[in-house]
Amino acid sequence: MKATNIALLAVAAALVGCGQPAKVSPPAPKPVALAAGTPVSLILLQKLDSGGTAVGTVVPLMVAEDVKAPDGTVLIRRGAPASGTVTLSRSAGALSALANTPARLALRLERTWGVDGSEIVLCAEIDDAEAAYAFTRDNTGKIGGEVDLEKVWSNDTAQPILERLSQNLEEGKSLDLSDPEIRRTLQDVARDLNLDSTSRLLQRGELERADNLLAQVRQGGSAAALVNGAALPTIGAAIELANLAGRVGSRIGGVFKGRNIRAHVGTPVPALVAEQASVRPQPVSAA
């Protein structure tokens, strides 16, 4: 082929290329307003004890349900870390009733993070940002699903393993998932209690992911990485495990009722967005 023809073909190809529309990246999602007063459901990830937990203790929590804008856009993702600080911790003594000094346990709610990693300020009361959330025997005595727990509690194999699960999570320790019996028992419990995310990870041999997520939240890991890096089944299983541990802990604690207040891992803690924030929506990892 002559050099002239080759040159003409090259020019034609260039012209065709110029006629192709340039690839344009999709525009970044616009920030969405998160209104003050928006409810945020939290759960405890550390056991608290009136008189036993020191004032000033920073307490890890986790968002239990997605917080959405009116159009359904997720602004705070289920599984996002949150934190608070113990402001009041007083045990009940033998003469507390006579001295009018009953047990007290209160937590100032402080912050969580939006799906874009932005800090969201929390409070217990919208009209008083400094007000603390007060734990009582009523709001710590039972954690949802106590009736379901009866399905597995009488099992001689399941009960000690569940007690160990609860103790490990309340002490901030990792689960021992290397033991086949523990894995089988947890799989049976997850099936009987309809813990779908936990069952899914166990079947895939990946329950350690949920355990690791709980550990990262307790240790104050990077908020942005936590809310965006964890897949939905991992987040779901982490919340299911915390709730299960709390249900076991509250059942055991109910046998030793006393005058003090104990809030177990998995105890629900209602919070509110303290001031309006702006959050940029992010894609969700569903794997």
C-alpha positions in Angstrom: 0.0 0.0 0.0 1.3 3.4 -1.0 2.4 5.8 1.8 -0.3 8.3 0.6 -3.1 5.8 1.1 -1.8 4.9 4.5 -1.8 8.5 5.5 -5.3 9.0 4.2 -6.5 6.0 6.2 -4.9 7.3 9.4 -6.6 10.7 8.9 -9.9 9.0 8.3 -9.5 6.9 11.5 -8.7 10.0 13.5 -11.7 11.8 12.1 -14.0 8.9 13.0 -12.4 8.8 16.5 -13.1 12.5 16.9 -16.7 11.9 16.1 -17.2 9.5 19.0 -18.6 11.1 22.1 -16.1 11.3 24.9 -16.7 9.2 28.0 -18.1 11.3 30.8 -17.9 10.2 34.4 -21.3 10.3 36.1 -21.7 13.4 38.3 -21.0 13.0 41.9 -24.2 12.7 44.0 -25.4 15.9 45.5 -25.3 16.3 49.3 -28.6 15.6 51.0 -29.7 17.4 54.2 -30.1 15.3 57.3 -32.5 17.2 59.6 -31.9 17.8 63.3 -34.2 15.6 65.4 -33.9 12.7 63.0 -34.0 9.5 65.1 -30.9 7.2 65.1 -31.3 3.7 66.6 -28.1 2.6 68.3 -27.0 -0.5 70.2 -24.3 -0.9 72.9 -21.1 -2.7 72.2 -19.8 -2.6 75.7 -21.3 -3.8 79.0 -22.0 -0.9 81.4 -22.5 -1.3 85.2 -23.7 1.4 87.5 -20.9 2.1 89.9 -18.6 -0.3 88.1 -18.1 1.7 84.9 -16.2 4.8 85.5 -17.5 8.3 84.7 -15.7 9.5 81.6 -15.6 6.1 80.0 -15.9 6.4 76.2 -18.4 3.8 75.1 -18.6 2.2 71.6 -22.0 1.9 70.0 -23.3 0.9 66.5 -26.1 2.1 64.3 -28.8 -0.6 64.3 -30.9 0.6 61.3 -30.3 2.7 58.2 -31.1 6.4 58.6 -32.7 7.6 55.3 -33.8 10.8 53.7 -37.5 11.2 52.8 -36.8 9.9 49.3 -35.2 6.7 50.7 -31.6 7.7 50.2 -29.4 6.1 53.0 -27.5 8.9 54.9 -26.3 6.9 57.9 -25.7 3.2 57.2 -26.6 0.4 59.5 -23.4 -0.8 61.1 -21.8 2.7 61.3 -19.8 3.2 64.5 -21.1 5.7 67.1 -19.8 6.8 70.5 -20.9 8.3 73.8 -19.4 9.0 77.3 -20.5 7.9 80.7 -21.6 10.9 82.7 -23.2 9.3 85.7 -22.4 5.9 87.3 -23.4 5.3 90.9 -24.1 1.9 92.6 -26.9 1.3 95.0 -25.7 0.6 98.6 -27.5 -1.3 101.3 -29.1 1.9 102.6 -29.8 3.5 99.2 -33.5 3.5 99.7 -33.3 5.3 103.1 -30.7 7.8 101.8 -32.5 8.3 98.5 -29.4 7.5 96.5 -30.5 4.8 94.1 -28.3 3.4 91.4 -27.7 5.7 88.4 -26.2 5.1 85.0 -26.2 7.7 82.2 -24.5 8.1 78.8 -24.0 11.3 76.8 -24.5 10.5 73.2 -21.9 12.2 71.0 -21.4 11.2 67.4 -21.8 8.8 64.5 -20.8 9.1 60.8 -22.6 9.5 57.6 -22.1 7.2 54.6 -19.6 9.7 53.2 -17.5 9.6 56.4 -18.8 13.0 57.7 -19.3 13.4 61.4 -22.9 13.5 62.6 -23.5 15.0 66.1 -25.9 13.1 68.3 -27.9 13.9 71.4 -30.5 12.3 73.7 -32.9 15.3 73.7 -33.2 17.8 70.9 -34.0 20.7 73.3 -31.0 19.9 75.5 -27.9 18.9 73.7 -26.1 18.2 77.0 -28.8 15.9 78.4 -27.6 12.3 78.9 -29.5 9.1 78.1 -30.5 7.5 81.4 -30.4 3.7 81.7 -32.9 2.1 84.0 -33.9 -1.4 84.9 -36.8 -1.1 82.5 -34.8 -0.2 79.4 -32.0 -2.6 80.1 -33.8 -5.5 81.6 -34.8 -7.3 78.3 -33.5 -7.2 74.8 -35.8 -8.1 71.9 -36.3 -11.7 71.1 -36.3 -13.2 74.5 -39.1 -15.6 73.5 -37.1 -16.8 70.5 -34.1 -17.5 72.7 -36.2 -20.2 74.5 -35.9 -22.3 71.3 -32.2 -22.9 71.9 -31.6 -22.1 75.5 -32.5 -25.6 76.8 -30.0 -27.2 74.5 -27.1 -28.6 76.6 -24.6 -27.9 73.8 -25.9 -24.5 72.8 -26.2 -22.9 76.2 -22.5 -22.9 77.3 -21.4 -21.7 73.8 -23.9 -18.9 73.8 -22.8 -17.9 77.3 -19.2 -17.8 76.0 -20.3 -15.8 73.0 -21.9 -13.2 75.3 -19.0 -13.1 77.7 -16.5 -12.6 74.9 -18.4 -9.8 73.3 -19.0 -8.0 76.6 -15.3 -8.2 77.4 -14.3 -7.0 73.9 -12.7 -10.3 73.0 -12.9 -12.1 69.6 -15.0 -15.2 69.1 -13.3 -18.6 69.0 -14.5 -19.7 65.6 -11.8 -22.3 64.9 -13.7 -25.0 66.9 -15.9 -26.9 64.5 -18.4 -27.6 67.3 -18.8 -23.9 68.0 -19.4 -23.2 64.3 -22.0 -26.0 64.0 -23.8 -24.8 67.2 -23.8 -21.2 66.0 -25.2 -22.4 62.6 -28.0 -24.3 64.4 -28.8 -21.3 66.6 -28.7 -18.9 63.6 -31.1 -21.1 61.7 -33.5 -21.5 64.7 -33.5 -17.8 65.5 -33.7 -16.6 61.9 -30.4 -14.9 62.0 -30.1 -14.8 58.2 -26.9 -12.7 57.8 -25.1 -14.9 60.4 -26.2 -18.1 58.7 -25.0 -16.7 55.3 -21.5 -15.9 56.6 -21.2 -19.2 58.4 -22.1 -21.1 55.3 -19.4 -19.2 53.4 -16.9 -19.6 56.3 -16.7 -15.8 56.7 -18.2 -15.1 60.1 -14.8 -13.7 61.2 -15.7 -10.7 59.1 -18.5 -9.8 61.4 -16.4 -10.4 64.4 -13.6 -8.2 63.0 -16.1 -5.4 62.3 -17.3 -5.5 65.9 -13.7 -5.4 67.1 -12.9 -2.4 64.8 -15.9 -0.4 66.0 -15.0 -1.1 69.7 -11.5 0.0 69.0 -12.5 3.2 67.3 -11.4 2.2 63.8 -11.6 4.6 60.9 -15.2 5.7 60.5 -15.1 6.3 56.8 -13.5 2.9 56.1 -16.0 1.1 58.4 -19.2 2.6 56.9 -18.1 2.1 53.3 -15.9 -1.0 53.4 -18.2 -3.5 55.1 -20.6 -5.5 52.9 -24.3 -5.7 54.0 -24.2 -9.3 55.2 -21.2 -8.5 57.4 -23.0 -5.6 58.9 -26.1 -7.6 59.4 -24.3 -10.5 61.1 -22.4 -8.1 63.4 -25.7 -6.6 64.6 -27.3 -10.0 65.0 -24.3 -11.3 67.1 -24.4 -8.2 69.3 -28.2 -8.6 69.8 -27.8 -12.3 70.5 -25.1 -11.7 73.1 -27.2 -9.1 74.7 -30.2 -11.4 74.9 -28.1 -14.1 76.5 -26.5 -11.5 78.9 -29.8 -10.1 80.0 -31.2 -13.6 80.6 -28.3 -14.6 82.7 -28.3 -11.2 84.5 -32.0 -11.6 85.3 -31.2 -14.6 87.5 -29.1 -12.3 89.7 -31.3 -9.3 89.9 -30.1 -6.6 92.3 -30.4 -2.9 92.9 -27.7 -1.9 90.4 -28.3 -1.2 86.7 -26.5 -3.3 84.0 -26.7 -2.5 80.3 -25.5 -5.4 78.2 -24.0 -5.5 74.7 -26.9 -5.2 72.3 -29.0 -3.0 74.5 -30.9 -0.5 72.3 -30.1 3.2 72.8 -32.3 5.8 71.1 -30.5 8.9 69.8 -31.3 12.0 67.7 -29.4 14.0 65.2 -28.4 17.1 67.2 -27.9 19.6 64.4 -28.6 19.6 60.7 -25.9 17.9 58.6 -25.1 17.5 54.9 -24.3 14.0 53.7 -23.2 12.9 50.2 -24.8 9.5 49.3 -22.4 6.6 48.5 -22.7 3.2 46.7 -23.4 0.2 48.8 -21.4 -3.0 48.9 -23.9 -5.9 48.9 -21.5 -8.9 48.5 
